[in-house]
């Protein structure tokens, strides 16, 4: 069986799991091995996703599972995204929505799928998103966006807002992360819900003003109202490059503001 969810197009024998550590061939069916299995649940400010212009000041119940289809050397959540061995708790969509309802009084507006790469179990997003809408709550996705249009079309009716990681703006940078820039750009181009984009600045890798100008100009050509978060990197996982200077983050954000209306800085 060939998995058609992302550019890896893994060829999977019976019982074999793909590069992402989550999708598995079971009797010829492409099954999410992390289906309804959660490694992290937390009530977060929505600005932490980050979403700056979608229900600001509210809270959102954030859930994550395990696995990822990229291999960013600087991964911030490697303990769950780079493994299939993290402890999990099984919660059905109904149980997740009940938990979200429980926190309405604390300002909760819905559920955000985040922390690892949520689209590896896009089926859970669909099932939970449908129930959230029935309860007048929102569904949020935080993703690397490195997936096929088939996946985007499947989840689109159920997701109200997305934050997509645009890791950098060169093929060589995405090669470093074992991803595919064109697939992410295609995803961003076709998103129809509220969209914000995050770029984590890694010194010496994706920090040139010229590349930021090219990225921001391209985002503006898609939609000038796209929100961009220019975020400061810290050493994590396999990457020991020193943290990005705060001044550099502010300077790159100013470059992006030549093209985009809404640019925010993070981790500063």
Protein Blocks (a to p, Z undefined) as FASTA:
>chain_A
ZZfkbmnopacdehiacfkomacceehiacdfkgoiafbdcdddfklmpcfkgoghiacd
ddddeddfbdcfklcklmmmmcckbccddddfklmmmmmmmmmmnopabdcdehiamklm
mmlmmmmmmmmmmnopacddddehiacfklmmmmmmmpcbdcdddfbacfklmmmnopaf
klmmmmmmmpcbdcdddddddehklmcfklmmmmmmmmmmmomkbccdddddddehjbcc
dcddfklmmmmmmmmmmmbmbdcdehZZ
